[in-house]
């Protein structure tokens, strides 16, 4: 993996944590916020995508169209699940769990479907991910699982993480095998999310505008940062960086996200949640260490 690709992944991790903080602040807006920030994604990145298309830098065929449609659907499900998770649980729970599950599954999928050689540290890494998630969700107190809603944040984090794994593998195949330009792939995905949500928003436009009151700046921020963080990752993959290394490395953002939750949102993080984040990071590093 080149230093250029490494730099792109590290930068993407910090940008990713930043836009998730903004998204958490707008959690109550739900799908309306997802629609709004995808609108800004489409507008802000349209000149870049159109410039690439005008230059004829990529070929269009049935597999390319199918890949774009699939990633649009999976990204929509991911966005809605993540936003719902932020509605019902802390950023410092949902975000690390989602980011920890994503590389675990996507790394295994890379071994199974993309022909990347499995690592000898895979099982140990997987165990670390499980332990880390347990500490993050319980803060060292297993009795929390018996409380009403004790697993809510974990459930939404796990579902979101599974969807992260799905779109990571699909998009890696798109840029590495089908040679889809990263910017075009991401822009098309955002446009599809916008198009899928538009009928729902138009059906209740008054309610959508009411839920978005005071949150438009946050939507602009996410609309700018969310595509940028992912485009950087796709660019690293298009430089032939292995998915089994890129997927775990970008998850350093989970520690940044947990710290954002503690320092900025004043969430009760505690030492066990921090320890869990460290173990989770060790786990995802082990998954890509081979």
C-alpha positions in Angstrom: 0.0 0.0 0.0 1.6 3.3 -1.1 2.0 6.3 1.2 -0.3 8.3 -1.1 -3.1 5.8 -0.6 -2.3 5.6 3.2 -2.6 9.4 3.5 -6.0 9.4 1.7 -7.4 6.8 4.1 -6.1 8.6 7.2 -7.6 11.9 6.1 -10.8 10.2 5.2 -11.1 8.8 8.7 -11.0 12.2 10.4 -13.4 13.7 7.9 -15.8 10.8 8.4 -15.9 11.3 12.2 -16.5 15.0 11.7 -19.6 14.5 9.4 -21.0 11.9 11.8 -20.9 14.4 14.6 -22.9 16.8 12.5 -25.4 14.1 11.6 -25.8 13.2 15.3 -26.7 16.8 16.0 -29.5 16.5 13.5 -30.7 13.1 14.6 -34.2 14.1 15.3 -34.8 15.1 11.7 -34.5 11.5 10.6 -35.1 10.8 6.9 -35.7 14.5 6.2 -32.0 15.2 7.1 -30.8 12.3 5.0 -32.8 13.7 2.0 -31.5 17.2 2.7 -27.8 16.4 2.9 -28.0 14.2 -0.2 -29.6 17.1 -2.0 -26.5 19.2 -1.1 -24.2 16.2 -2.0 -25.7 16.2 -5.5 -25.5 20.0 -6.0 -22.0 20.5 -4.5 -20.3 17.6 -6.4 -22.2 17.8 -9.7 -19.6 20.0 -11.4 -16.8 17.5 -10.6 -18.8 14.5 -11.7 -20.0 16.2 -14.9 -16.5 17.2 -15.7 -15.3 13.6 -15.4 -18.2 12.4 -17.5 -17.6 15.0 -20.2 -13.9 13.9 -20.5 -15.1 10.4 -21.2 -12.9 8.8 -18.5 -15.1 5.8 -17.9 -17.1 3.4 -20.0 -20.8 2.6 -19.5 -22.2 -0.9 -19.7 -24.7 -3.1 -17.9 -22.4 -4.2 -15.1 -21.5 -0.6 -14.4 -25.2 0.5 -14.2 -26.0 -2.5 -12.1 -23.2 -1.7 -9.6 -24.3 1.9 -9.3 -28.0 0.9 -8.7 -27.0 -1.6 -6.1 -24.7 0.7 -4.2 -27.4 3.4 -4.3 -29.9 1.1 -2.6 -27.4 -0.1 0.0 -26.2 3.4 0.8 -29.8 4.5 1.3 -30.4 1.7 3.8 -27.2 2.6 5.5 -28.0 6.3 5.8 -31.5 5.7 7.2 -30.2 3.1 9.7 -27.4 5.3 10.9 -29.7 8.3 11.3 -32.2 6.2 13.2 -29.4 4.9 15.5 -28.4 8.4 16.3 -32.1 9.1 17.2 -32.2 6.4 19.8 -28.7 6.0 21.1 -25.4 7.8 21.8 -22.9 8.6 19.1 -20.2 7.0 21.2 -22.1 3.6 21.0 -23.6 3.5 17.5 -20.6 5.0 15.7 -17.8 2.7 17.1 -20.0 -0.4 16.8 -21.0 0.4 13.2 -17.4 1.2 12.2 -16.1 -2.0 14.0 -18.6 -4.3 12.3 -18.1 -2.8 8.8 -14.4 -3.8 8.4 -14.9 -7.2 10.0 -17.5 -8.3 7.5 -16.0 -6.5 4.5 -12.5 -7.9 5.2 -14.0 -11.5 5.3 -15.9 -10.7 2.1 -12.7 -9.5 0.5 -11.1 -12.8 1.3 -14.1 -14.8 0.0 -15.2 -12.9 -3.1 -12.3 -10.6 -4.2 -9.6 -13.2 -4.0 -7.5 -11.4 -1.4 -5.4 -13.7 0.8 -6.7 -14.3 4.3 -4.6 -13.2 7.2 -3.4 -15.4 10.1 -4.5 -12.7 12.6 -8.1 -12.8 11.3 -9.7 -14.8 14.2 -7.9 -12.9 16.9 -9.0 -9.6 15.2 -12.6 -10.8 15.1 -12.5 -11.7 18.8 -11.1 -8.2 19.6 -13.9 -6.7 17.7 -16.5 -8.6 19.7 -14.9 -7.8 23.0 -14.5 -4.1 22.0 -18.2 -3.9 21.1 -19.1 -5.5 24.3 -17.2 -3.0 26.4 -18.5 0.0 24.4 -22.1 -1.1 24.8 -21.9 -2.1 28.5 -19.1 0.1 29.9 -18.0 -2.9 31.8 -21.4 -3.6 33.4 -23.1 -6.7 31.9 -26.3 -5.9 33.8 -27.0 -3.2 31.3 -28.2 -5.9 28.8 -31.1 -6.6 31.2 -32.3 -3.0 31.1 -35.0 -1.9 28.7 -33.3 -0.6 25.6 -29.9 -1.7 26.8 -29.0 -3.2 23.4 -30.7 -0.5 21.2 -27.5 1.3 20.2 -25.7 -2.0 19.6 -28.4 -3.3 17.4 -28.5 -0.3 15.2 -24.7 -0.2 15.1 -24.5 -3.8 14.0 -27.1 -3.3 11.3 -25.4 -0.2 10.1 -22.0 -2.0 10.2 -23.4 -4.8 8.0 -24.6 -2.3 5.5 -21.1 -0.6 5.6 -19.6 -3.9 4.7 -22.0 -4.5 1.8 -21.4 -1.1 0.2 -17.6 -1.3 0.8 -17.4 -4.6 -1.1 -19.8 -3.5 -3.9 -17.9 -0.2 -4.4 -14.5 -1.8 -4.2 -15.6 -4.1 -7.0 -16.9 -1.1 -8.9 -13.7 0.9 -8.8 -11.2 -2.0 -8.9 -12.8 -4.3 -11.4 -15.3 -2.3 -13.4 -13.1 0.9 -13.4 -15.9 3.2 -12.3 -14.5 6.6 -11.4 -14.8 7.1 -7.6 -16.3 10.6 -7.9 -18.9 9.4 -10.4 -19.8 6.3 -8.3 -20.3 8.3 -5.2 -22.3 11.1 -7.0 -24.6 8.6 -8.6 -25.1 6.9 -5.3 -26.0 10.2 -3.7 -28.4 11.1 -6.5 -30.2 7.7 -6.2 -30.7 8.2 -2.5 -32.1 11.7 -3.2 -34.4 10.3 -5.9 -35.6 7.4 -3.7 -36.5 9.7 -0.8 -38.0 12.5 -2.9 -41.5 11.0 -3.1 -41.6 10.5 0.6 -40.5 14.1 1.3 -43.0 15.5 -1.3 -45.8 13.6 0.4 -45.2 15.3 3.7 -43.2 18.4 2.6 -44.6 20.5 5.5 -43.5 18.0 8.1 -40.1 17.6 6.4 -39.5 21.3 6.4 -40.6 21.5 10.1 -38.2 18.7 11.1 -35.3 20.5 9.2 -35.8 23.8 11.0 -32.4 25.0 12.3 -30.6 22.0 10.7 -29.8 23.3 7.2 -26.3 24.3 8.0 -25.6 20.8 9.4 -27.0 19.3 6.1 -24.6 21.5 4.1 -21.7 20.3 6.2 -22.6 16.7 5.9 -23.3 17.2 2.2 -19.8 18.5 1.7 -17.9 16.2 4.0 -19.6 12.9 3.6 -18.8 12.4 -0.1 -15.3 13.8 0.3 -14.5 11.2 3.0 -15.7 8.3 0.9 -14.3 9.6 -2.4 -10.8 9.6 -0.7 -11.3 5.9 0.3 -12.5 5.0 -3.2 -9.5 6.8 -4.7 -7.2 4.7 -2.5 -8.9 1.6 -3.7 -8.6 2.7 -7.3 -4.8 3.0 -6.7 -5.0 -0.8 -6.0 -4.7 -0.5 -2.2 -6.0 -3.9 -0.8 -9.6 -3.7 0.6 -8.6 -6.0 3.4 -6.1 -3.2 4.6 -8.1 -0.1 3.6 -11.3 -1.2 5.4 -9.7 -1.7 8.8 -7.4 1.4 8.5 -10.2 3.8 7.9 -11.8 2.8 11.2 -9.4 4.8 13.3 -12.2 7.3 13.0 -14.1 5.3 15.6 -11.9 6.7 18.4 -12.3 10.2 17.0 -16.0 9.7 17.0 -16.1 8.4 20.6 -14.0 11.4 21.7 -16.4 13.8 19.9 -19.3 12.1 21.8 -17.5 12.6 25.1 -16.1 16.1 24.7 -18.6 17.9 22.4 -21.9 16.1 23.0 -21.1 15.4 26.7 -22.1 11.7 26.4 -21.2 9.4 29.4 -18.3 7.7 27.7 -16.3 6.4 30.7 -13.0 4.5 30.8 -14.5 1.2 29.7 -16.0 2.7 26.5 -12.5 4.2 25.7 -10.9 0.8 26.4 -13.4 -0.9 24.2 -12.6 1.6 21.4 -8.9 0.8 21.7 -9.6 -3.0 21.6 -11.9 -2.5 18.6 -9.1 -0.6 16.8 -6.6 -3.4 17.6 -9.1 -5.8 16.2 -9.6 -4.1 12.9 -5.8 -3.5 12.6 -5.3 -7.3 13.1 -7.9 -8.0 10.5 -5.8 -6.1 8.0 -2.3 -7.0 9.3 -1.7 -10.0 7.1 
